[in-house]
């Protein structure tokens, strides 16, 4: 997979202490606008189009100010990717809360998986940001925290509590395994461009998910 190089940091304008965490509403709006612009560029032109110069042209934010919020291009792309995952997880979490607890576990799991994949596909930049993320962030750095923790905490664990017939808490290591397994398969699905290949992958993901859930809830 193509590796993305860091943009050279400007000699002037970049803070010595690294990017700031926006606290004021104006600063939060600026950061949000930068992420939205990066996402739009990835959706229409691909990740290579995301540069500080282009973002400055689109948003009217100076290059020096961009470096106040993101230390480099990699951090910007990763933040944009994480933002799309947050939206997907929120959508699935809301749907999970509305699912009938009397529904068979397998049916509920299929419904939630379908919603996750469908929601990801409705975000035009998600697959491009996912590909960029996988080229930038080591797999081990993406496990055990961040997005995985959110997916486990907001989707997987509540789902098992709602639909599992077993009693007691699920072993965290088994939850982690399920999250890594599903995350790997879902990522593969989302970066696969061929529609017919995706159909087969979707069936494989569903089969692996149901087997894993049966073991977890047994």
C-alpha positions as CSV (number, residue, x, y, z in Angstrom):
1,X,0.0,0.0,0.0
2,X,1.3,3.5,-0.9
3,X,3.2,5.3,1.9
4,X,2.5,8.9,2.5
5,X,5.4,11.2,3.2
6,X,5.3,13.9,5.9
7,X,5.0,17.5,4.7
8,X,7.9,19.6,5.7
9,X,7.1,21.7,8.7
10,X,7.3,25.4,8.1
11,X,10.3,27.2,9.5
12,X,8.1,29.9,10.9
13,X,4.6,29.8,12.2
14,X,4.6,26.3,13.8
15,X,4.4,26.2,17.5
16,X,7.5,24.8,19.3
17,X,5.3,22.8,21.7
18,X,3.3,21.0,19.1
19,X,-0.4,21.3,18.1
20,X,-2.9,22.9,20.5
21,X,-6.1,21.3,21.8
22,X,-8.8,23.8,20.8
23,X,-10.9,24.9,23.8
24,X,-12.6,28.0,22.6
25,X,-15.6,27.6,20.2
26,X,-13.9,29.6,17.5
27,X,-10.8,27.3,17.6
28,X,-13.0,24.2,17.6
29,X,-14.8,25.5,14.6
30,X,-11.5,26.1,12.8
31,X,-10.3,22.6,13.5
32,X,-13.7,21.1,12.4
33,X,-13.5,23.1,9.2
34,X,-10.0,21.8,8.4
35,X,-11.1,18.2,9.0
36,X,-14.2,18.7,6.8
37,X,-12.0,20.2,4.0
38,X,-9.6,17.3,4.3
39,X,-12.4,14.8,4.1
40,X,-13.9,16.5,1.1
41,X,-10.6,16.4,-0.7
42,X,-10.1,12.7,0.0
43,X,-13.6,12.0,-1.3
44,X,-13.1,13.9,-4.6
45,X,-9.4,13.7,-5.3
46,X,-7.8,11.2,-3.0
47,X,-5.5,11.4,0.0
48,X,-2.6,12.7,-2.1
49,X,-4.6,16.0,-2.6
50,X,-4.5,16.8,1.1
51,X,-1.8,19.4,1.6
52,X,-1.6,22.4,3.9
53,X,-1.5,24.6,0.9
54,X,-4.7,23.2,-0.5
55,X,-6.4,23.4,2.8
56,X,-5.4,27.0,3.3
57,X,-6.8,27.8,-0.1
58,X,-10.1,26.1,0.6
59,X,-10.7,27.2,4.2
60,X,-9.0,30.6,4.2
61,X,-6.9,29.4,7.2
62,X,-3.2,30.2,7.0
63,X,-0.7,27.4,6.7
64,X,0.9,28.5,10.0
65,X,-2.5,28.3,11.8
66,X,-3.1,24.8,10.4
67,X,0.2,23.7,12.0
68,X,-1.2,24.9,15.3
69,X,-3.9,22.2,15.2
70,X,-2.0,19.4,13.4
71,X,1.7,18.7,13.7
72,X,1.9,17.3,10.2
73,X,-0.1,15.9,7.3
74,X,-0.2,12.4,8.8
75,X,-1.9,13.6,12.0
76,X,-4.5,15.5,10.0
77,X,-5.4,12.5,7.9
78,X,-5.6,10.2,11.0
79,X,-7.8,12.7,12.7
80,X,-10.1,12.9,9.7
81,X,-10.3,9.1,9.6
82,X,-11.1,8.9,13.3
83,X,-13.8,11.4,12.8
84,X,-15.6,9.2,10.3
85,X,-15.4,6.2,12.6
86,X,-17.0,8.3,15.4
87,X,-19.9,9.0,13.1
88,X,-20.3,5.4,12.2
89,X,-20.1,4.2,15.8
90,X,-22.7,6.8,16.9
91,X,-25.1,5.7,14.2
92,X,-24.8,2.0,15.2
93,X,-25.0,2.8,18.9
94,X,-28.3,4.6,18.4
95,X,-29.6,1.7,16.3
96,X,-28.5,-0.8,18.8
97,X,-30.5,1.0,21.6
98,X,-33.6,0.8,19.4
99,X,-33.3,-3.0,18.6
100,X,-35.9,-5.2,20.2
101,X,-34.1,-7.3,22.9
102,X,-36.4,-10.2,22.0
103,X,-34.9,-10.4,18.5
104,X,-32.7,-13.5,17.9
105,X,-29.1,-12.7,18.5
106,X,-28.0,-13.7,15.0
107,X,-30.7,-11.5,13.3
108,X,-29.7,-8.5,15.5
109,X,-26.0,-9.1,14.7
110,X,-26.7,-9.2,10.9
111,X,-28.8,-6.0,11.1
112,X,-26.1,-4.1,13.1
113,X,-23.3,-5.4,10.8
114,X,-25.2,-4.3,7.7
115,X,-25.8,-0.9,9.2
116,X,-22.1,-0.5,10.0
117,X,-21.0,-1.4,6.5
118,X,-23.8,0.6,4.8
119,X,-23.1,3.7,7.0
120,X,-19.3,3.5,6.2
121,X,-20.1,3.3,2.5
122,X,-22.3,6.4,2.7
123,X,-19.3,8.5,3.8
124,X,-17.5,9.2,0.5
125,X,-14.1,9.7,2.1
126,X,-14.1,6.8,4.6
127,X,-12.5,4.2,2.4
128,X,-9.8,6.6,1.2
129,X,-9.1,7.7,4.7
130,X,-9.0,4.1,5.8
131,X,-6.4,3.3,3.2
132,X,-4.4,6.3,4.2
133,X,-4.7,5.4,7.9
134,X,-3.5,1.8,7.3
135,X,-0.4,3.2,5.5
136,X,0.4,5.6,8.4
137,X,-0.7,3.9,11.6
138,X,0.9,0.6,12.7
139,X,-1.8,-2.1,13.2
140,X,-0.7,-2.6,16.8
141,X,-1.1,1.1,17.5
142,X,-4.7,0.8,16.3
143,X,-5.6,-2.0,18.8
144,X,-6.6,-1.7,22.4
145,X,-7.5,2.0,22.4
146,X,-9.0,4.8,20.4
147,X,-11.4,3.5,17.8
148,X,-11.3,-0.1,19.0
149,X,-12.1,1.0,22.5
150,X,-15.0,3.0,21.2
151,X,-16.4,0.2,19.0
152,X,-16.1,-2.3,21.9
153,X,-17.5,0.0,24.5
154,X,-20.3,1.5,22.4
155,X,-21.3,-1.5,20.1
156,X,-19.8,-4.9,20.9
157,X,-20.1,-5.0,24.7
158,X,-23.6,-3.4,24.8
159,X,-24.8,-5.8,22.1
160,X,-23.6,-8.8,24.0
161,X,-25.2,-7.6,27.2
162,X,-28.5,-7.1,25.4
163,X,-28.7,-10.3,23.3
164,X,-26.4,-12.8,24.9
165,X,-28.1,-15.6,26.8
166,X,-25.1,-16.3,28.9
167,X,-24.6,-14.7,32.3
168,X,-21.7,-12.7,33.7
169,X,-19.2,-10.4,32.0
170,X,-17.4,-11.4,28.9
171,X,-13.6,-11.9,29.2
172,X,-12.0,-8.6,27.9
173,X,-9.4,-10.6,26.0
174,X,-12.2,-12.3,24.0
175,X,-13.9,-9.0,23.4
176,X,-10.6,-7.7,22.1
177,X,-10.2,-10.7,19.8
178,X,-13.7,-10.2,18.3
179,X,-13.0,-6.5,17.8
180,X,-9.7,-7.2,16.0
181,X,-11.2,-10.0,13.9
182,X,-14.2,-7.9,12.8
183,X,-12.1,-4.8,12.4
184,X,-9.7,-6.5,10.0
185,X,-12.4,-8.1,7.9
186,X,-14.4,-4.9,7.8
187,X,-11.4,-2.9,6.7
188,X,-10.6,-5.3,4.0
189,X,-14.2,-5.1,2.8
190,X,-14.2,-1.3,2.7
191,X,-10.9,-0.9,0.8
192,X,-12.0,-3.6,-1.8
193,X,-13.2,-1.6,-4.9
194,X,-14.8,-4.5,-6.8
195,X,-18.5,-4.9,-6.1
196,X,-18.7,-8.6,-6.7
197,X,-15.7,-9.2,-4.4
198,X,-17.4,-7.1,-1.8
199,X,-20.5,-9.3,-1.9
200,X,-18.4,-12.4,-1.1
201,X,-16.5,-10.6,1.6
202,X,-19.7,-9.5,3.2
203,X,-20.9,-13.1,3.5
204,X,-17.5,-14.1,5.0
205,X,-17.6,-11.3,7.5
206,X,-21.1,-12.3,8.6
207,X,-20.2,-16.0,8.9
208,X,-17.1,-15.2,11.1
209,X,-19.1,-12.8,13.2
210,X,-21.8,-15.3,14.0
211,X,-19.3,-18.0,14.8
212,X,-17.4,-15.6,17.1
213,X,-20.5,-14.4,18.8
214,X,-21.7,-18.0,19.4
215,X,-18.4,-18.7,21.2
216,X,-18.5,-15.5,23.2
217,X,-22.1,-15.9,24.4
218,X,-22.0,-19.6,25.0
